[in-house]
Each structure stands twice: as C-alpha cells, then as structure tokens.
C-alpha cells in the first residue's frame, strides 16, 4: 500500500467519505468540508500509522501536501 493509499484510507474513515472523493488534489476544507477538529484527528491517525510527528497543519491544504510531507518525514 502506498503512502497516498494509506492516507486516503485514514481520511475516508475519519470523514466518512467515499474513496473517489479523496484524490491527491482534494482540498481538505473546501472539498471535504473538514474542520480543525477533523484535521487534528486525521493528523493524529497519520502520526500513529507512520510513527512520525507533524508539527503543524499549516501549509497542508490538499491531500497531496500531506502525502509529500509524510514522505519527507519517512525519508529523513
């Protein structure tokens, strides 16, 4: 399973969305209508899954932003 697929699965579970609604270019707030609490929970789940620490959700507006951030943390 790729990083994107795992993140997609977490977002789908957390926001009760269809997999087709969560693509790399999807915006959390505008398209998924995620609020701060939703994002906090998604980030917590991702931190647990990948054993990383996400310092801030700032700049993480799309699914792709989050995937790139996580991949950068895994590699370092």
Secondary structure, DSSP 8 states (H G I E B T S, - for coil): --HHHHHHHHHHHHHT--GGG--TT-BTTTTS---HHHHHHHHHHHHHHHT------TT--BHHHHHHHHHHHHH-
